[in-house]
Amino acid sequence: MRTAVPVSFTLDLSGRTGPRPDQVARALVAAIASGQVHDGDRLPSTRTLAATFGLARTAVVGAYEELTAAGFLVARPGGATYVEHGAAAAARAGAFGAGNGGASETGALPSTGASGLARARTFGVAEAPPVWSHPAGDGRIVYDLRPGLADPGLIAERDWARAMRLAASPARPAPDLREELGGHLRRFRGLVVDPADIFLFPSVSSALRAVAVTCGLAGQPVAFEDPGYAKARLALGEAGAVIRPVPVDDDGIRAQNLRDSDQACYVTPAHQFPLGGRMPVRRRAALLEWAAAGDALVLEDDYDGEFRYDVPPLTPLRAMPAAARHVVYLGTSSKILSRGLRVSWAVLPARFRAPMMACLDASGEEVSEVSAAFLASFIASGALTRHHSRAMRTYRARQGRFVAACREHIPAARVLGIEAGLHLTLVFGDALDDVAAVSRLARAGLACLPLSAFCARSAGSRRSGLICGYSRLPETAAGPAAALIGRVTAELMAP
């Protein structure tokens, strides 16, 4: 018979707001940070904890599940729950943050269609694949599984038209975009920043080039995820940084694989591109410890961190208390609304504010005034909050249907990256020529990308697989698309 664990710590819920499970989770993280609960400690049962503090057991169960998903706790055989090793350091570093779950996911879902694409073209920029030149096939895409593309057809016509009208009105100045972005980041990502440290760029690539120049990374080694986002790797290289590929696993990069000589490290911790992992709290804390020890920079690309599915929020690295001096936070409107806006941003440590202003003055690179005014108005009117609610609900449904279809029709594949973002990655136990698979799928009308194209290592050590976005895949098309992938990959791997 298992011995019951008594409650030997306090759970301070005073002044906490939000859903009760979140309150309990944050109070427990505070107890871990204060040293009342140690790494490796076995926690009381949910029933015991609920009875001790007069809570509903469902609130405690929800808190345990939230902290287990975030990496603070671990459930072991027999039903016991323990504090994960490294949780105390992560808690003290603020890895759990004060994240806001974002908008509630309610409201009717508008239908997708050509109108959304027409709106995207209002800004004169076609929505092209983000990386890698896709085989043309016969030019007809039936199943568009290219990653990194939002579905602009989900944007409400009324909200879009109103923001455009305000942006074009000479009689009513648009809100300041940096001020509005500051509020948006606080509400949706738990990130409190000075708007003066937010700098605007036409793309994340242009932001990275400017950051490399401003922060003195030219000629310096920069650790980079491998596989990783090829456009970011190219942009840093163009600015003179010496890229050093660092292998990642399903949870992202490991701080112990970084070197003292690395002056910066590029990461995508919210949804690693392309493998899709969410970086656990212990790795986040260790990454910041590495940066602080060597006065290095972490280049945090949070490109689709606002979309997550059935997992608790993890605030960005930049939101952790020790990060203000060492983390450059990068974001973009392209994954939220439309690539055609061409508005991205970088939040820099305050010490780089003046150098970045001088860099932008010298380069003359700037964001379209119309795009900036539109996005500021879209945020200020609450339209972005409403859109996020609709989009999250739609993307969750599309992702769920596609994941189920992949598991049914592609049994040889392991599905990675399903907790967040707008894409998943299919990896195979047997060797797959993923470039050949993508070409054959393109001829059959399905567009996706090969995993190997994002690997910097030699061909013999590259990983192979298929990167599949689902943001533009209707639920009714999930089954046929997965079945097509299953047939093509099975034929290529057949002996």
N, C-alpha and C positions, 0 to 999 in steps of 0.2 A: 504494500500500500504506500502510495507516495505521500511524503510529509508535506503538510501545507506550509507555504512560505508566509510569514507575517509581514505586515506593512511596517517598514522601519524608516520611512521618509515622509516628508510633507508634500502635499500637492496643492500649491497655491493657485487657486482659480480666480482670485479677486481681481477685478478690473479687466478680465479677459472678455473679448467679444467674439462673435462668430458662432458657427455650429458647435455644439457641445463636444463632439469627438475631437475637433481641432483644438478646443480649449484644453482638454485633458492631455492631448499629445504635446502641446507646447509647454504645459506645466511639468510634464514628465521630462521633457528635454531640459527644462530649467533645473530640475532636480539632478539630472545627470551632470549638467555643467557645473553645478555648485559642489559636486562631490558627494552628495547624499547617496547616490547610486553609482556604482563603479562598473567599469568594463568587466564582462563575464558574470555579473550578478544575475541570479535567477530572480525573476519578478513574481510578485504574488499573482494568483489567478485573477482573471477578470471579475469573477464573482466576489472574491475577497476584497479587491480594490474598490469595487463599486459599493459594497456594504460599508467599508471603512469611511468613505467620504460622502456617503449618501447620494450616490450617482446612479443613474440608470445603467444597467449592465451593457446595454447596446452602445452607450457612449464610450465605455472603456474598451469594448471589443473593437469599435471603430478606431480608437486611438492606437491600440496595439497594431492593428492592420496597417494604419497609416505610417507608423514608425518602422514597421517591418519592411514595407515597400520602399521607404526612404533610406533604409540601411542602418538605422539606429538599433533595431532589435532583430533577433533571429529566433524563429520557432524551431524547436527540435522535437524529435520523435517522442511520443508520449504526451504531447500537448503543452509542454513547458515552454516558457518564453524567457530568453536571456538578453542582456544588454550586449550588443555586438562589440567586439574588440575594435578600438578606435573611435567609439561613439563619443566618449568624453571629450577628446580633442576636437572632434567635429562640432560638438555642441558648444564648447567654449569659443570656437572660431565663428560661430553663428551660421553654420551650414544649413540649419533648418529655416533660418530667417524669419520674416514676418509676412510670408507670402500671402497674397490675396488670390482666392480661387478664381477671380475674374467674374465676368458677367454670368448671371444665371442662364441656364440653357433652356429658354422657353421661346415661344413664338412660332408662327407658321413659317414653313420653309418655302421660299420662292422657287419656282422651277428654273432649271438651267436652260440655256439656249443661246441663239446667235446674238441676242441683245447684249449679253454680258461681254462677249468678244468685241462687239462693236464699241462698247464703252471703253474697253481697254485700248482700242485703237484711237480713241479721242486724243491721246497724247502722242500719237505718231510712232509708237514703238511696238513692233510685233512681238508676240510672246514666243520666243524661240527657246529651244532646249538650253538649259543652263551651262552644260559642258558637253564635250565630246560630239563629234559630227555624226548624227544618226543616219543610218542607211536610208536612202530615199524610197526603196521599194517601188511600188507603182504610184507613189505620191498620195495614196488614200489611206488615212489612218482611221481605222474603225474603233480600236481600243487605244486611247491615249494614256499610257502609263508612264509618261516622262515625269521624273521627279522635279520638285521645286517649283511647280506651277500651281498657283491658287486658281480657284474657279470664280472669275469675276461675275459669272452669271448669278451668283448668290447675293450680290449686292442689290439692295432695294433701289428700284428706279427712282423713287421719290427722294431718298436720302442722297443719292448720287447727283440728281438734278439740282437739289437745293444747295449742296456744297459747291457745285460748279457755278451756280448763279452768284453765290456769295464771293467766290474767288474772282469772278470777272467783274464785280461791281466796284466802280471807282468811288462811289459815294460812301461805301462802308468798308473801312480797312479790315483786312483779315486778321484773325488772332495770330499772335506770334507762335510759329511752329515749334520753336524750342521750348517755350513755356508749355505748350500743349503736350509735346512729347514727354516732358518731365512728369506731368500728371498721369499720362497714359502708362508710363513705365512704373510709376508708383502703384497704380491701381491694379495692373495686370501682372506685373513681374516682381512686386515687392521691392522695387529699386528706387531709392531716394537719392536724387542727384541734383546738383546745381545746374540750371539750364545754361549757364555760361560755359559749362564744360561739355555741352552737347554740340557737335559739329556736324553739318549736313553735307552729303555727297550724292552724286548721281547713282552710285552703286557701292556695294561692299568692297569690290575690287579697287575702286578709286580711293576709298577710305583707307584700305590697307597700304596702298602705295604712299599716301600722305603720312600715315602713322609711321611707316618705316623710315621716311625721311626725317620727320619731326623728332622721333625718339632715338635717332642715331643707330638704326639697325643695318644700314648699308655696310657691307663687308663683314658683318657679324653673324655668327651661327644662330639660326632660329630653328628650334625643334618643331616638327610638323607631324601631325597624325598621318599614319600610313596603314591602310588606305585613308585618303582624305580628300577634301574638296579641292579639285584641280585648279579652279579659277583663283582661289585664294593663294595656293602655292605659286601659281604663275605670277600673280600680282606682287607678292613679296619678292620673288626672284627678280622681277623687272626693276624693282626699287633698289636692288643691290644686295638684299639679304642672302646669306648662304644657307640654303635649306638643308636641314638634316632630318631625314625621315626617321620616325620612331614608331615601331609597330604598336598597334592597338589591339585590344581584345574586345569581348562583347560589352565591357564596361568602360571602354575608352582608354586613354593614355595612363601610364603609371609614372608617378613622380620619380620612382627609383631608377627609371630609364632615362631621366634627364641628366645633363652634365652641368658641372659648375661653370663651364665655359659658355653654355647656351645663354644668350642674352634675352631671349624671348621664347615663348611656346604658344603655338596656335592650337586652339581646341574648340570643339563644338559640344559642350557638356550636356546641353538640354536634349539633344537627339543627334548623336554622332553621325556625321556624314562620311561614308555611306552605310555603315553597319547598323546605325540606329539605336545604340545603347544610351542609357541615361547614366551619367557619371555619379557613382555613389558618394555619400557625404564624406567618407573617409578619404577617398581620392581627392575630393575637392579641397579638404583641409590640408592634405599633404602637398598638393600643388601650390597652394598659397604659402606654405612653409618654405618650399623650394624657392619661390619667387622672392620672399622676404629675406632669406638667407643670402642670396646672391644679388639682391637689388635688381632682379630681372623683371620682365613684363610677361603677363599672361594675356594673349589676344583672344578674347572670348567672343566667338561668333554665335549669337543666340538667334539664328535666322528663322527657326520655326518653333521656338520655345513656348509660344503662346498656345499651342495645340497639344493637349495631352488627353489620354483616355483611361478612365477608371484607375488612375494612380494619383497620389497626393502631389501637391505642388512642391517643387524644389526651386527656391529662389536662385537667381544667377550668382555666379562667383562674385561678381561686382558688388552684390548686396551684402556680402559677408564683411564684418567690421574691419578685418585686416586688409581688405582688398583695395581701398581707395587709392593707395599709392602705387599699386602694382598691376591693376587690371584695366585693360582697354576693352570696353564693352561695345560690340558691334550689332546693329540690327537693321532691318529693312522692311519697307512696306510691301515688297513684292510677294511675300508669302502670306500676308494678311489680306491684301486687296488685289493688286495687279502689278505685274512687272512693268507695265507701261507708265506707271507714275514716275519711276526712276527717282525715288527718294530713299536714301539710306542714312544712317547716323552712326557716329562714334562718340562714346562718352569717354573722355580722357581723364587721367589723373590731373589735378589742378596744376601741378608743376609744369605740364606741357601746354597749358592754355595759350600763353603768349607765343611760344614757338609755332604752334599750329596756326594761329591767326596770321603770323608772318608767312608761313608756308602757303596758305590759301591766297593771301594777297599777291604773292609772287607768281603762283600758278594760274590764277584766274579761274580755277575750276569752281563751279557753283551749281546749285540745284535750280531748275526752272522755277521762276517766280509763280507761275500758274499752278504748277504741281504742289509747291510749298503752301500756297494759299488754300488750294483745294483740301490738302490733307489736314491743315490746321482747322479749317472749318468743319471738316468731317469728324474730327475728334471732338471739337468744342461743342458741337450740336448733339453729341451722344450717339451719332450714327455709327461710329466705330464699335461702340459697346454693343449696340443692337446687332450689327453685322457679325461680330465675333460670336455672339450667342447662336445665331442661325448657322454660321459656318461650322462651329464646333459640333453642333448636333448633326449636321449633314455629313461632315467628314467622319464622325464616329460611326454613323450607320454604314457609310460606304466602306470604311476600313473593316468593320466587323464582318460584313458580307464577303469582302474579298479574302480576308484571312481564312474564313470558313471554307470558301471555295478552293483556296490554295491547298489547304489540308486535305480536302477531299480528292482533288484532281492531280496534285503533285506530291504524292507520298514520299518521294525521294528527297524532297527539299525540306530544309529547316527554315522557319520564318523568323527573321530578326527585326527588331525595331518597331514593335507594335504598340508600345506604350505612349508614344508621342509622335509629333511631326506629321508630315504629309506623304511619307513613303515608307516602304518596307523593303527588305532585301532577302532574296531567296538564295541560300547556299546549299550546295549538294555534296554528299559524301563521296560520290564518284567524281572523277575528273570530268569537267564540262568545259568545252570550248565556248565560253560565254560570248565572244565576239561573233562566232558563227551562229550561235543561237539567236542573238539579237538581229543579225542580218536575215536569217530565215524567218523570224517572227515579223520583221518589217515587211517582207514580201507578202506575208499573210495578213497584213493590216494592223499589226500590234506594235506599238512603239514603247520600248523600255531601254535601259542602258546596261552595259556590261560592268560588273564590279572590277574586273581586272584593269579597266581603263583608268581607275583612280588609285592604282598602286604605283608607288615610286620605285619599288625594289625591282630586281632583275626578273625577267620573265619566268624563270624556273621557280621563284619563290612567291609569285603573285597569287592572290586568292581569286577564285572565279565564282561568279554568281550573277544574279539578275537584280537590278535595282528597279523597283516598280512603284511609281506614284499612283495614288488612288483618288486624289482630290477631284479628278474629272471623270471618274469611272462610275456611271450610274449603277445602282444596286442590281438592276436587272441584267447588267452586262458582266457582272463579276464572275458568274459561273462559266459562261462561254469563254471569257478571257483566260481564266485559270485553266480551263480544259485545253485551250490552244497551247498555252505554255507547257502543260504537262505532256502533250503529244510531241511537241518539238524537242523538248529536252530529253524525253525518253528515247526518241529516235537517235539523237546525237550520242547518247551514252550507251546505246545498245552494243553488245559485243559483236 
